[in-house]
Amino acid sequence: MESFQGEFHALALEDHPSYRVLRKIERRATYPLQVPEHARIGVLLHVDTTGPDPDTDEIIGLAMLRFGYTEAGTVFGPLDVYAELRQPRKAIPKHVSQATGITPAAVKRRRMDKREVGDFVQGADLIVCHDAIRARRICERFQPAFAHLSWACTRSQLPWCNEGVACTELPYVAYRQGYWFDEDPVDRLHALLQILEMPLPQSGRIAMTTLAAAATRETSQVWALGAPYEVREQLRDRGYSWHGGQDGRYRAWFREVDPARVEEELQFLDNLDVPDLAPLITTIDATLRFSDRLF
């Protein structure tokens, strides 16, 4: 069936209440024009590793896509694409190969040039990843140039729940926006690029505009050091999350808030009337967020 015929049938199905149409996100050609001078440069990033621990596991695959964007949400791209595999020192676990499609045979004798990776991200205004909490730390360990850049996370910094999207896995987000894509790392980045230039499902705000604003906004983390087990429900109801100390930070409850609300949080903690509770405040911007260099 030709694409025109397929689209004709898709349009007919869209008008029927019993059907939902999903369109495949195809890879775009390189943006043919010069990016405007006022545009900023972003890099979409997807990394595959031998496991979930950024301190001990290794990169086995890295894909990046450069694009231009404006504060108004206009997206220009892709401008350039990087994709490479890397043979790790230890064997790739079977479950990782099943999840990523990257087998020991695929990475055999493959190397990743750190200088080439650094050159690709040089001058980027924003690194955008759908799992920046994990990706940033392992990417910084591989190439220190990542530590000096601003990062944003499309999974945690876009208000998917408020937009009626209950699951934040990228395939589900794409599905809710009316699309699907092949599970290749570069195809994931093309999907993410398309999602960024689309309106959010309920508010209608452009995703890229919302993400850029969230990334550049400073926030404060309020840590409730020494809070006992007995006040856990009060902290949870307030919006605090438990951090287990796995990345070198404290084992404690914490909450991220606007800096203007820090005094309000300190008053809340004081009202818990816990003698051993010692609040700690850290201020975070996009150059530190998702890293392990917060304090």
Secondary structure, 3 states (H helix, E strand, C coil): CCHHHHHHHHHHHHCCCCCCCCEECCCCCCCCCCCCCCCEEEEEEEEEECCCCCCCCCEEEEEEEEEEECCCCCEEEEEEEEEEECCCCCCCCHHHHHHHCCCHHHHCCCCCCHHHHHHHHCCCCEEEECCHHHHHHHHHHHCHHHHHCCEEECCCCCCCCCCCCCCCCHHHHHHHCCEECCCCHHHHHHHHHHHHCCECCCCCCEHHHHHHHHHHCCEEEEEEECCCHHHHHHHHHHCCEEEECCCCCCEEEEEEECHHHHHHHHHHHHHCCCCCCEEEEEEECCCCCCCCCCC
